[in-house]
Amino acid sequence: MQSKEDILCILYLLQIIIGVFGNALLLFLNGFNLVTGQRIRPIDAIFINLFISHVVMILFRGVPAAIQFCIHKIFLSDTECKIIVYLQRVSRGLSLCNTCLLSVFQAITISSNSPKWVVLKAKAPKYIIPSCVFIWVFNLLVDTFVPLSVTAVRNDTVNNLKNTLGYCSIDWCAVSISKALIWKTLYDAVFLAFMAISSGYMVLVLFRHHWQIQYLHSTNVNPMATPETRATKVILLLTIIFVFFYSLSSISVIVIAKYKHTSQWIMYLPIFFTLFYSTVSPFVLISSDSQILNCNIFKRIKNSHAHY
């Protein structure tokens, strides 16, 4: 059992280091492009929003869990617990909403050239910044009830991991559990439904485009080589990764809640699954986004080496 805990501890630490590095790198590159006046795509605002939410999630969800799991000691006051748990919930909501916005925006981008879609495609980029601001305000407000039910775990408190996070205790009696669960379930379901619809539409468009090219018997055109189709495939992959690990996290929480006698290392698996998307997504984008790879800073580094 100890070996399993050690392995999970190492995985936690690697996940935190890799995740912070990947998201911070993309924030730096996008910030560098903005400062140097390079053309910024409308979709980059969503990416920046997503990277910020991932850094917040890793720092305020991954780091406390890793300290508690690896060292088994973390002492926080009631105020610190309220702030940490609140930011955990906010960052999770931001990740969900931004991934949904990314999927919907890309579906609009590759939509057909009918008059209605053309008008929508022309207007969509103008609403990205207001949408990002709304997502922040909405998620900052939607979980304001959470701090009311959070307190620090004290020495005289029975440390039941089913009722605590190990470092903070959530008193569900302070909030109507049924109303809270119904609200959060509906909240998640709405955004997951939008993701599913937009992803299904993107798959349909790509599939239809592929058969149109095949019908023309064109050997000079590669339907998967255009920037739009590459971007669509990447966003579809991100959406699939998010939904898959979101489902794993939700299922593991249900299983843990159902069985009374659960090993401590299993209790921390949902957090590991939750953080996986935040850790992997920046590297998926780095490996597939030509604009990131052709960033001005890389060009300057390349040119500086060429002079020697």
Salt bridges, closest charged atoms under 4 A:
ASP44 OD1 - ARG41 NH2 2.79
ASP78 OD2 - ARG154 NH2 2.75
ASP143 OD1 - LYS184 NZ 3.31
ASP188 OD2 - ARG92 NH2 2.91
ASP289 OD2 - ARG41 NH2 2.78
